[in-house]
Amino acid sequence: MWDDLESQLDQEQREEERALAIESERLRLGRLSLRDRITAMARTTGQGGAVVRLELHGGSVVQVRPLSFGRDWLSAELRDAPAAGGQCIVPLGAISAVLPGRSQLDASLEPLPESTARLAERIGLPFVLRDLCRRRAGVSVETSDGSHHGTIDRVGRDHLDLALHEPGVPRREREVRGYRIIPFDRLVLVTFR
């Protein structure tokens, strides 16, 4: 009789531990952000790094190899022709869907190693756009309303000023054919070389 009670107690304890482990995993999955999942996919590297397919607002799909992650953006190398080899900045809020393969889907659920937050992971979108502005890099800006090429003149808290000019032409006042003030919440993709 005592052996039977002890066996029942052990069984109940194992079931309780199993239920606790299941609930702990549910909580961990509930805390995963989209950024965490894309970061985990990017770490499943083969030769040359993992390629992640992103569907952006407006329906365009890009294949990228993520390079770094900020607080609300990611930078990546474009893998699609004709822009292959160029770099881009994607605001996380502009991602409509991530289109993973089965192995990427599984990898995206794996726990990331605990680490102290790197500086780049705390940097917001305005900071990285200001860097492009300082470098006077020619950029193509895709918004929810269309695409525009030019040079970023200024970056505010929630918008940027884009001087419009032809691709491959340096920004000179005589080459500028207009200006656009673009709110960040309309940005979909910023590409540059």
Secondary structure, DSSP 8 states (H G I E B T S, - for coil): -HHHHHHHHHHHHHHHHHHHHHHHHHHHHHH--HHHHHHHHHTS--TT---EEEEETTS-EEEEEEEEE-SSEEEEEE-STTTTT-EEEEEGGGEEEE---HHHHHHHTS--------GGGG--HHHHHHHHHHHT-EEEEEETTEEEEEEEEEE-SSEEEEEE--TTS---GGG--EEEEEEGGGEEEEEE-
